[in-house]
């Protein structure tokens, strides 16, 4: 289960954030299924590395976790930005993917613009003050990249790992700028749902359930795009107000039980 929360995708978000606090999936799904939840890399208590992160890196984390647990096949679920590594997982490891559940996939022009601006704000701060000041800012403000873009995509790891912070501050400024720009381009490269190329999605023979959001970060058009690209998709055509604890877990379980 790739957590919601953008660049603060922690286990807790399944129970505390927005629609997920309302629908309480982790109070219902574990009654029938083993749910594997984790802090995505660079988030919460997970570690990270300063590298040009792409969706493939998030896929590798999830696949590595399944391999560690000796699980050969699983239903792969994502919410919010977590939907992107789910579709990328399906493309990279179709034999390991029983189904895909895509809850409120991110996407849309406003989402792309906002995401790119977050990286631009971080680089502007680094260029003006340097990486040492990033360390000081993160320590003082105690905020994730989502909450304060100046701290950058490694803010959570800087906060939790002293050795990482000491290594981070020694990075070559130009090399750092290049990899951050490359990461931004890799993750925010289109005005619809990112994560995998449509030509690859067209070929997937994997059942998928798509649940649409409807705001600036979760454009309904992005959910419809995934419906169009995934041959075995089901689109739950219910507006967010209708997605409740009574309706949403039941719809997900109905889908999973049929796969």
C-alpha beads as a LAMMPS data file, in Angstrom:
LAMMPS data file: protein, C-alpha beads

259 atoms
258 bonds

1 atom types
1 bond types

-500.0 500.0 xlo xhi
-500.0 500.0 ylo yhi
-500.0 500.0 zlo zhi

Masses

1 110.0

Atoms # bond

1 1 1 0.000 0.000 0.000
2 1 1 1.773 3.115 -1.283
3 1 1 0.607 5.820 1.104
4 1 1 -0.991 9.163 0.245
5 1 1 0.574 12.428 1.316
6 1 1 2.724 13.543 -1.592
7 1 1 6.291 13.938 -0.338
8 1 1 5.210 13.095 3.189
9 1 1 3.813 9.634 2.439
10 1 1 3.884 7.959 5.834
11 1 1 1.908 5.064 7.276
12 1 1 -0.085 7.482 9.415
13 1 1 -1.569 9.243 6.373
14 1 1 -3.858 6.249 5.750
15 1 1 -5.619 7.140 9.010
16 1 1 -5.154 10.890 9.425
17 1 1 -5.314 12.628 6.051
18 1 1 -8.448 13.967 4.378
19 1 1 -10.626 11.373 2.693
20 1 1 -8.569 8.486 4.143
21 1 1 -9.361 9.548 7.695
22 1 1 -13.017 9.472 6.705
23 1 1 -13.152 6.115 4.928
24 1 1 -10.918 4.260 7.456
25 1 1 -9.535 1.660 5.056
26 1 1 -7.145 0.220 7.640
27 1 1 -10.056 -0.570 9.909
28 1 1 -11.766 -2.631 7.192
29 1 1 -9.302 -4.110 4.687
30 1 1 -7.228 -6.039 7.287
31 1 1 -10.307 -8.058 8.221
32 1 1 -9.895 -9.949 4.945
33 1 1 -6.420 -9.099 3.645
34 1 1 -2.896 -8.757 4.930
35 1 1 -2.086 -5.060 4.527
36 1 1 1.558 -4.068 4.103
37 1 1 2.018 -0.381 4.867
38 1 1 5.266 1.551 4.974
39 1 1 6.778 5.014 4.924
40 1 1 7.840 5.693 1.352
41 1 1 11.552 6.397 0.955
42 1 1 12.521 9.951 1.970
43 1 1 9.380 10.042 4.144
44 1 1 8.779 9.525 7.859
45 1 1 11.097 6.932 9.359
46 1 1 12.364 5.583 6.033
47 1 1 15.821 6.502 4.837
48 1 1 16.906 7.876 1.514
49 1 1 19.763 8.708 -0.822
50 1 1 20.555 11.906 -2.665
51 1 1 19.993 10.739 -6.231
52 1 1 17.798 11.552 -9.224
53 1 1 14.704 9.751 -7.962
54 1 1 12.254 8.438 -10.541
55 1 1 9.104 6.347 -10.190
56 1 1 11.284 3.273 -10.713
57 1 1 13.039 3.978 -7.409
58 1 1 9.723 3.877 -5.546
59 1 1 8.835 0.664 -7.383
60 1 1 12.109 -0.875 -6.238
61 1 1 11.307 -0.067 -2.615
62 1 1 7.918 -1.784 -2.790
63 1 1 9.217 -4.805 -4.704
64 1 1 12.128 -5.120 -2.307
65 1 1 9.725 -5.154 0.630
66 1 1 7.631 -7.908 -0.967
67 1 1 10.761 -9.931 -1.730
68 1 1 11.947 -9.505 1.854
69 1 1 8.599 -10.872 3.056
70 1 1 8.768 -13.688 0.463
71 1 1 5.523 -12.579 -1.175
72 1 1 5.461 -13.511 -4.849
73 1 1 2.212 -11.777 -5.883
74 1 1 0.148 -9.051 -4.278
75 1 1 -2.623 -6.558 -4.839
76 1 1 -0.805 -3.222 -5.228
77 1 1 -2.679 -0.209 -3.911
78 1 1 -1.786 3.451 -4.048
79 1 1 -3.424 6.669 -2.970
80 1 1 -2.697 10.210 -4.111
81 1 1 0.920 10.344 -5.351
82 1 1 1.164 6.678 -4.349
83 1 1 -0.823 5.793 -7.487
84 1 1 2.167 6.699 -9.657
85 1 1 4.493 3.974 -8.336
86 1 1 1.593 1.516 -8.469
87 1 1 1.132 1.840 -12.234
88 1 1 4.908 1.824 -12.649
89 1 1 5.020 -1.338 -10.517
90 1 1 2.426 -2.988 -12.736
91 1 1 4.476 -2.198 -15.844
92 1 1 7.766 -3.377 -14.313
93 1 1 6.434 -6.460 -12.505
94 1 1 3.177 -7.599 -14.108
95 1 1 3.584 -11.183 -12.911
96 1 1 3.821 -9.994 -9.303
97 1 1 0.753 -7.737 -9.580
98 1 1 -2.600 -9.367 -8.807
99 1 1 -4.455 -6.082 -9.231
100 1 1 -4.036 -2.336 -8.893
101 1 1 -6.173 -0.059 -6.752
102 1 1 -5.703 3.610 -7.642
103 1 1 -7.376 5.891 -5.105
104 1 1 -7.449 9.592 -5.984
105 1 1 -4.593 9.504 -8.512
106 1 1 -2.676 12.751 -8.695
107 1 1 -2.540 14.666 -11.944
108 1 1 -3.712 17.629 -13.951
109 1 1 -2.067 20.814 -15.137
110 1 1 -2.345 22.543 -11.757
111 1 1 -0.738 19.564 -10.022
112 1 1 2.206 19.607 -12.441
113 1 1 2.708 23.349 -12.097
114 1 1 2.543 23.209 -8.307
115 1 1 4.930 20.260 -8.160
116 1 1 7.488 21.908 -10.400
117 1 1 7.231 25.131 -8.422
118 1 1 8.016 23.267 -5.201
119 1 1 11.319 22.066 -6.657
120 1 1 12.073 25.529 -8.039
121 1 1 11.509 27.092 -4.606
122 1 1 13.914 24.610 -3.036
123 1 1 16.645 25.249 -5.592
124 1 1 16.219 29.001 -5.251
125 1 1 16.750 28.661 -1.496
126 1 1 19.832 26.471 -1.982
127 1 1 21.330 28.895 -4.494
128 1 1 20.814 31.824 -2.142
129 1 1 21.810 30.244 1.185
130 1 1 23.581 26.923 0.522
131 1 1 23.021 23.361 1.731
132 1 1 24.207 24.112 5.255
133 1 1 21.326 26.519 5.685
134 1 1 18.937 23.853 4.412
135 1 1 20.075 21.678 7.324
136 1 1 19.496 24.537 9.771
137 1 1 16.077 25.343 8.301
138 1 1 14.880 21.734 8.516
139 1 1 16.066 21.475 12.122
140 1 1 14.308 24.707 13.055
141 1 1 11.028 24.295 11.174
142 1 1 10.654 20.497 11.445
143 1 1 8.578 20.373 8.254
144 1 1 8.413 18.003 5.301
145 1 1 8.990 19.000 1.668
146 1 1 5.208 19.187 1.279
147 1 1 4.846 21.718 4.057
148 1 1 7.926 23.827 3.321
149 1 1 9.512 23.376 -0.120
150 1 1 12.659 25.227 0.936
151 1 1 13.787 22.128 2.852
152 1 1 13.778 19.969 -0.263
153 1 1 12.808 16.360 -0.957
154 1 1 15.276 14.983 1.617
155 1 1 13.987 17.067 4.540
156 1 1 12.585 14.094 6.458
157 1 1 15.828 12.125 6.171
158 1 1 17.892 15.145 7.186
159 1 1 15.708 15.437 10.268
160 1 1 15.960 11.788 11.299
161 1 1 19.509 10.786 10.282
162 1 1 22.517 12.776 11.499
163 1 1 24.959 10.850 9.300
164 1 1 22.824 11.542 6.240
165 1 1 22.714 15.251 7.071
166 1 1 26.496 15.371 7.425
167 1 1 26.899 13.722 4.011
168 1 1 24.194 15.859 2.398
169 1 1 25.840 19.145 3.203
170 1 1 29.042 18.062 1.409
171 1 1 27.349 17.584 -1.977
172 1 1 28.753 19.534 -4.913
173 1 1 26.318 22.439 -5.514
174 1 1 26.189 22.081 -9.299
175 1 1 25.810 18.304 -9.157
176 1 1 23.060 18.715 -6.578
177 1 1 21.200 21.223 -8.733
178 1 1 21.413 18.935 -11.753
179 1 1 20.012 15.905 -9.954
180 1 1 17.167 17.895 -8.358
181 1 1 16.213 19.301 -11.761
182 1 1 16.349 15.798 -13.222
183 1 1 14.171 14.437 -10.417
184 1 1 11.595 17.165 -11.007
185 1 1 11.465 16.422 -14.737
186 1 1 11.123 12.694 -14.110
187 1 1 8.249 13.011 -11.644
188 1 1 6.284 15.945 -13.123
189 1 1 6.496 15.394 -16.852
190 1 1 2.858 15.651 -17.988
191 1 1 -0.487 17.321 -17.379
192 1 1 -2.221 14.058 -16.529
193 1 1 -1.482 11.102 -14.245
194 1 1 2.295 10.460 -14.181
195 1 1 4.034 7.188 -13.404
196 1 1 4.075 5.152 -16.627
197 1 1 3.867 5.663 -20.357
198 1 1 0.440 5.130 -21.960
199 1 1 1.899 2.659 -24.479
200 1 1 2.986 0.465 -21.555
201 1 1 -0.345 0.824 -19.754
202 1 1 -2.223 -0.252 -22.885
203 1 1 -0.469 -3.635 -22.708
204 1 1 -1.260 -4.435 -19.079
205 1 1 -3.523 -7.406 -18.452
206 1 1 -4.086 -6.458 -14.803
207 1 1 -7.448 -5.658 -13.181
208 1 1 -7.524 -2.091 -11.869
209 1 1 -9.977 -0.125 -9.756
210 1 1 -9.835 3.651 -10.137
211 1 1 -11.417 5.963 -7.573
212 1 1 -11.431 9.627 -8.670
213 1 1 -10.603 12.689 -6.664
214 1 1 -11.698 16.184 -7.605
215 1 1 -9.374 19.000 -6.601
216 1 1 -6.250 20.811 -7.814
217 1 1 -3.905 17.925 -7.006
218 1 1 -6.214 15.030 -7.921
219 1 1 -7.866 16.087 -11.161
220 1 1 -10.776 13.916 -12.233
221 1 1 -9.272 14.039 -15.730
222 1 1 -6.225 12.132 -14.432
223 1 1 -8.454 9.331 -13.137
224 1 1 -10.315 9.197 -16.445
225 1 1 -6.992 9.057 -18.291
226 1 1 -5.998 5.947 -16.335
227 1 1 -9.378 4.408 -17.071
228 1 1 -8.738 4.993 -20.766
229 1 1 -5.216 3.557 -20.701
230 1 1 -5.776 0.448 -18.557
231 1 1 -7.630 -2.246 -20.544
232 1 1 -9.072 -3.989 -17.478
233 1 1 -9.974 -0.928 -15.450
234 1 1 -13.112 -0.312 -13.434
235 1 1 -13.992 3.311 -12.719
236 1 1 -15.952 3.959 -9.544
237 1 1 -17.949 6.949 -10.706
238 1 1 -18.698 8.404 -7.280
239 1 1 -17.798 11.953 -6.270
240 1 1 -15.638 12.431 -3.166
241 1 1 -18.638 13.352 -0.977
242 1 1 -20.089 9.928 -1.715
243 1 1 -16.907 8.123 -0.732
244 1 1 -17.609 7.272 2.903
245 1 1 -16.709 4.624 5.432
246 1 1 -19.905 2.838 4.473
247 1 1 -19.293 2.885 0.700
248 1 1 -15.553 2.971 -0.030
249 1 1 -14.195 -0.053 1.883
250 1 1 -17.098 -2.144 0.609
251 1 1 -16.363 -1.138 -3.003
252 1 1 -12.680 -1.962 -2.641
253 1 1 -13.409 -5.328 -1.034
254 1 1 -15.941 -6.135 -3.752
255 1 1 -13.260 -5.507 -6.370
256 1 1 -10.502 -7.422 -4.554
257 1 1 -12.730 -10.419 -3.874
258 1 1 -13.474 -10.792 -7.580
259 1 1 -9.867 -10.670 -8.750

Bonds

1 1 1 2
2 1 2 3
3 1 3 4
4 1 4 5
5 1 5 6
6 1 6 7
7 1 7 8
8 1 8 9
9 1 9 10
10 1 10 11
11 1 11 12
12 1 12 13
13 1 13 14
14 1 14 15
15 1 15 16
16 1 16 17
17 1 17 18
18 1 18 19
19 1 19 20
20 1 20 21
21 1 21 22
22 1 22 23
23 1 23 24
24 1 24 25
25 1 25 26
26 1 26 27
27 1 27 28
28 1 28 29
29 1 29 30
30 1 30 31
31 1 31 32
32 1 32 33
33 1 33 34
34 1 34 35
35 1 35 36
36 1 36 37
37 1 37 38
38 1 38 39
39 1 39 40
40 1 40 41
41 1 41 42
42 1 42 43
43 1 43 44
44 1 44 45
45 1 45 46
46 1 46 47
47 1 47 48
48 1 48 49
49 1 49 50
50 1 50 51
51 1 51 52
52 1 52 53
53 1 53 54
54 1 54 55
55 1 55 56
56 1 56 57
57 1 57 58
58 1 58 59
59 1 59 60
60 1 60 61
61 1 61 62
62 1 62 63
63 1 63 64
64 1 64 65
65 1 65 66
66 1 66 67
67 1 67 68
68 1 68 69
69 1 69 70
70 1 70 71
71 1 71 72
72 1 72 73
73 1 73 74
74 1 74 75
75 1 75 76
76 1 76 77
77 1 77 78
78 1 78 79
79 1 79 80
80 1 80 81
81 1 81 82
82 1 82 83
83 1 83 84
84 1 84 85
85 1 85 86
86 1 86 87
87 1 87 88
88 1 88 89
89 1 89 90
90 1 90 91
91 1 91 92
92 1 92 93
93 1 93 94
94 1 94 95
95 1 95 96
96 1 96 97
97 1 97 98
98 1 98 99
99 1 99 100
100 1 100 101
101 1 101 102
102 1 102 103
103 1 103 104
104 1 104 105
105 1 105 106
106 1 106 107
107 1 107 108
108 1 108 109
109 1 109 110
110 1 110 111
111 1 111 112
112 1 112 113
113 1 113 114
114 1 114 115
115 1 115 116
116 1 116 117
117 1 117 118
118 1 118 119
119 1 119 120
120 1 120 121
121 1 121 122
122 1 122 123
123 1 123 124
124 1 124 125
125 1 125 126
126 1 126 127
127 1 127 128
128 1 128 129
129 1 129 130
130 1 130 131
131 1 131 132
132 1 132 133
133 1 133 134
134 1 134 135
135 1 135 136
136 1 136 137
137 1 137 138
138 1 138 139
139 1 139 140
140 1 140 141
141 1 141 142
142 1 142 143
143 1 143 144
144 1 144 145
145 1 145 146
146 1 146 147
147 1 147 148
148 1 148 149
149 1 149 150
150 1 150 151
151 1 151 152
152 1 152 153
153 1 153 154
154 1 154 155
155 1 155 156
156 1 156 157
157 1 157 158
158 1 158 159
159 1 159 160
160 1 160 161
161 1 161 162
162 1 162 163
163 1 163 164
164 1 164 165
165 1 165 166
166 1 166 167
167 1 167 168
168 1 168 169
169 1 169 170
170 1 170 171
171 1 171 172
172 1 172 173
173 1 173 174
174 1 174 175
175 1 175 176
176 1 176 177
177 1 177 178
178 1 178 179
179 1 179 180
180 1 180 181
181 1 181 182
182 1 182 183
183 1 183 184
184 1 184 185
185 1 185 186
186 1 186 187
187 1 187 188
188 1 188 189
189 1 189 190
190 1 190 191
191 1 191 192
192 1 192 193
193 1 193 194
194 1 194 195
195 1 195 196
196 1 196 197
197 1 197 198
198 1 198 199
199 1 199 200
200 1 200 201
201 1 201 202
202 1 202 203
203 1 203 204
204 1 204 205
205 1 205 206
206 1 206 207
207 1 207 208
208 1 208 209
209 1 209 210
210 1 210 211
211 1 211 212
212 1 212 213
213 1 213 214
214 1 214 215
215 1 215 216
216 1 216 217
217 1 217 218
218 1 218 219
219 1 219 220
220 1 220 221
221 1 221 222
222 1 222 223
223 1 223 224
224 1 224 225
225 1 225 226
226 1 226 227
227 1 227 228
228 1 228 229
229 1 229 230
230 1 230 231
231 1 231 232
232 1 232 233
233 1 233 234
234 1 234 235
235 1 235 236
236 1 236 237
237 1 237 238
238 1 238 239
239 1 239 240
240 1 240 241
241 1 241 242
242 1 242 243
243 1 243 244
244 1 244 245
245 1 245 246
246 1 246 247
247 1 247 248
248 1 248 249
249 1 249 250
250 1 250 251
251 1 251 252
252 1 252 253
253 1 253 254
254 1 254 255
255 1 255 256
256 1 256 257
257 1 257 258
258 1 258 259
